Amino acid sequence: MSRVFCFIQHAEGKPDDSAAELLAAAAKINPVELPTAVVTGWGKDLDIVCEGLCACYREVWKITAEALVYPNAELVRKALAGVLPHGSILLVPHNHFGIDLSPGLSIKLDAAYVPDVVEIERSEEMALRLVRQEFGGQISAHVLCDISSGAVLNLRPGAFHPHAQAAAMGRVREWPVSLERPRRRYLSTVPAEAGDIDITKYKVLVSVGRGIQEKDNLALAEDLAEALGGAVSCSRPVVDAKWLDKSRQVGSSGKTVRPKVYLACGISGSFQHLAGIKGNPLIVAINKNPKAPIFRVAQIGIVDDLLEMLPVTAHVRQKRGVAAH
């Protein structure tokens, strides 16, 4: 079996939540041997991240160069291509950076490439059986991926649930690299506007999507969120319809949230939306479509009419002892 590597993104000395998801996916490919983490960057924050990853990865490859202090897919692609051995299987999150990085990297490595993987069914000697979704999650494509020359796989955020791992006590292996001047350079990071309510601060989110049908129905979600001590968030169609401000949007083009409970109401569950949900919360999904992608990641799924399910505020208030206004 080819050696499995996980590309770990990080910021301010902390690995991205996808590190645990990639570890869970790697166990489906090779349940016997722990994967190797690959981290790029520069400085003390990189050192802190690598030391922390040793607790769950057998080995951490620290690829370091001053030019990698800011994320730049062009430079990371060159660095990884010069370090990864032929025939490697590299797992990368299917987010904006991973989508930028992976296709060109697979060409440099002469490896197969499969984007937006939501499930790894089983592995064979020189092939992987993968599942990816197309047409907004309406079709599941089963792919037989030839890994004889290696593979680069983009894994959908939230599709692989982290699970408890035995302590790895891995070691850090440093790979200094020399990089040429890139054709593009990092300018700045622009933080999202805070808005009237900062949804990143709430432990409970009642999130609405296209299934809410019309703006007036948002009152049902707002009442339930208030009863639960949470806030209302949404997916992109609700923002596009101008029913809620963009500051309420969860997803790759919105905000990243880490609630304890995420109630997805009438949300299909595109990978762009799921990319904004971190921290492995309890996801409760309500949708009339039993094949909606959101049910793949939800711990509790309810196939029913959203507008009939939401008016439970009075019962919630009674259970929690919260007085109505």
Secondary structure, DSSP 8 states (H G I E B T S, - for coil): ---EEEE--EETTEE-THHHHHHHHHHHH-SSS--EEEEEE-SHHHHHHHHHHTTTSSEEEEEE-GGGGS--HHHHHHHHHHHS-TT-EEEEESSHHHHHHHHHHHHHHT-EEEEEEEEEEEE-SSEEEEEEEETTTTEEEEEEEE-TT-EEEEE-TTSS----------EEEEEE------SS-----------SS-GGG-SEEEEE-GGG-SGGGHHHHHHHHHHHT-EEEE-HHHHHTTSS-GGGBBSTTSB-B--SEEEEES----HHHHTTB-S--EEEEEES-TT-THHHH-SEEEES-HHHHS--HHHHHHHHT----
